[in-house]
Amino acid sequence: MNNTDFNELLDTAHELFKEGKFDQAETILNQLILKNQKKPIVFHLLGTIYYDRGKFNKAIRAFKRALEIDPSFTDASVGLSIILNDLGKYEEGKKVFLEAQAMLGSKDQEQDTYVNEKIALKHDELGELYSNYKRYKEAMEQYLKALLLSKRKPELNLKVVSCLRRLDEKDKAIFRLKDLLKTYPDFVSARVMLGEILYENKQNPEATHQLERALKIEPSNQIAKNLLNELRNHNLINKDV
């Protein structure tokens, strides 16, 4: 089989996978393997199909086979790490993930956006794990690492702010939220959180201002309404929501 035939069949498998036609995609990929086209991308795609269908053991074997062929194939490393994490094998998954990250960092070529997002997701997941155990400092470190790789700046910044809030670093939380709102002025969740922290910090006039701005953008936001009502009930403001 020449490269043209291989690429055409691989493209067909990709399209079938995107359309949710996993059985047909799997058949083509297995045909490529039988024709001795044992390239890492083939096993990586098979692993992804198995993962999406809940066949985790087969997915693990496929990703590991891709890595046997090419240890630098970071897509397979990230996929394997995610599955192991899903199965509760955190230490093994973390090891694979760190190896993928190190391998990616050693490449001279421009980093692949898809892979960066996958690695950022792993940092995000680790941050959630730390946060669940109330280890907010470690959680924040993971979220900050994710921020360096991901385009999900608003969401990840809010997670960093939540950690700062838990660590009683309210001034830093306020600074980060104000900086975020310079770039995303209509990001209501950030503006409401800023209002909450300002209120906790007894900066009531500014808290009121931020909550009112949030309601102008999203009039139905119940959190902002409730907090403004609370301020009013404490006789801190005299206007209706």
Summary of the structure (lengths in Angstrom):
residues: 241
radius of gyration: 23.7
end to end distance: 70.3
largest distance: 79.5
contacts: 743
relative contact order: 0.05
helix: 77%
strand: 0%
